[in-house]
Amino acid sequence: MTHSIWLALGLVLIAEGIGPLIAPGGWRKMVEQLSRQPDNDLRRIGGCLVVAGAVITYMVL
């Protein structure tokens, strides 16, 4: 169980690091645009990401 959690965390860090590694300027612009979004829009985006992650996890398991 602990091994799986560390594996998942490692994969998330890899996925999150690809953007700034490959295109730092575009990544910075995206973060600036996200910071200007209203809280409700950010919650909606976060909810969609959580649902997508749960669906992918369900399909893999």
N, C-alpha and C positions, 0 to 999 in steps of 0.2 A: 504494500500500500504506500509506504513512504517513498519507495523507489518511483512509483508512478507519479506521485505529486511532484517530485523533483524533476522528473522527465517532462511533465506538462509545463512546469515553470520555465525550464530551459527552452522549450519550444516557443513559449510565449515571448521570452526575451529575444530569441532569434528573430521571430516575426516582427517584433517591435523595432528591432535594431536595423532591419534591412532598409527602411525608408531613409533615415539620416545617413546611413552608410553610402547608399547609391546616389541619392539626390538630396543633399543637405539644403540647397536653396528652395527646392520645391516643398520639402518637408517643413521648413521654417514658414513658408507662405501658407501652407495648409494649417499649421498650428495658429498662426495669426488670424486666419479667417475663422477657425473654430472658436477662438477666444472672444470674437465679436458676436457670436450667436447667442440668442436668448437661452435662459436656463431650460425652458420647456423643450426647445429643439435639441439641446444637448442630452436631456433625459430620454427623448425619443430615440436619438442615435444610440445611446448606451443601451436602451432596452432592446433595440434591434440586434445589436452586437451580442447581447446576452442570449437572446433567443436563437440566433444563428449558431453560436457556440454550443448551446445545449442540443440543438438538432444534430450538429456534426458529431458531437460526443455520443449521442444516442445511436447514430448510424454506425459509428465505428465500433461501439461496444456491442 
